[in-house]
Amino acid sequence: MKQQTIMGQALLGGHTACKVLYHQASDMVEVEVGGIRLRLEANSFIVMHEMLRKAAAKIVMQTSLEAGAGCAQAVIN
């Protein structure tokens, strides 16, 4: 994909680079994580974003619940 715009980038754990690039002419999004590239139509990327956002929220809630339970257990003992 030529003439891409970097829409977002981050450095993940282990110094793995992560980028989201957008190519307006083809309406394609490319997600790069380390050496892996995933190309999606923009609307598919938005659907994937929603799915990942919901999954992240569930993971945060699960982690919060487990951390809270661990704290309560430590107080009881």
N, C-alpha and C positions, 0 to 999 in steps of 0.2 A: 504494500500500500504506500503510495507516494503522497507527499504533502499532508502529513498527519499532524495533528495538534495534540500535544500532551495535555490531557484533561486532569490528570492526577498522578501523583507518584509518591512512593513511600519506601522506606528501608525496613524490611521485615527482620525478624530474628535471624541470627546467623548471617547477617549482611546480605540477605537476598533482596534484590531490587524488584519492585513491583510498579508497573506503569499501566495507565489506561490511556490509549491513544484513539483519536477520532479522525476519520477520513470523511469529510463532508460530501465530496463529490459522489462517493459510493454509499454513503450513509452506513458505514461499517465502523464497528468498535473493535479494537484489538487490546486484549488484556495480556500483559507480559508478566510472568512470575518466574524469576530466575531465567532458565533457558526454555521455558514453555510459553507458547503463544496460543491464545484462543481468539479466533475471529468470529464475531457475531454481527448480525444485523442490529442496528441501533435499538429497534423495538424489542428484540430478543434479549439484548443486554439489560434493558430496563426491567423486563420480567425477571431475569436472573438476579438483578439487584434487589428486587422485592423479596425474592425467595431467600437470598443471603441475609438480608436485613432481619427477616422474621426468624431465621435460624439463629442468628447472632443473639437476638433478644432472648430466645429460649435458652441458649447456652449461658448467657449472663444470669438469667433467673435460676437455672440449675446450679450454677457455680455459687451464686449468692445463697441459695437454700442450703447447699452442702457446707459452705463456709459458716453459715449461721448455726447449723446443727453441730458442727465441730466446736464452735465457741460455747454453745450451750452445754455440750457434753463435758468440755473442759471445766466449766464452772461447777457442774454437778459433782464431778470427781474432785 
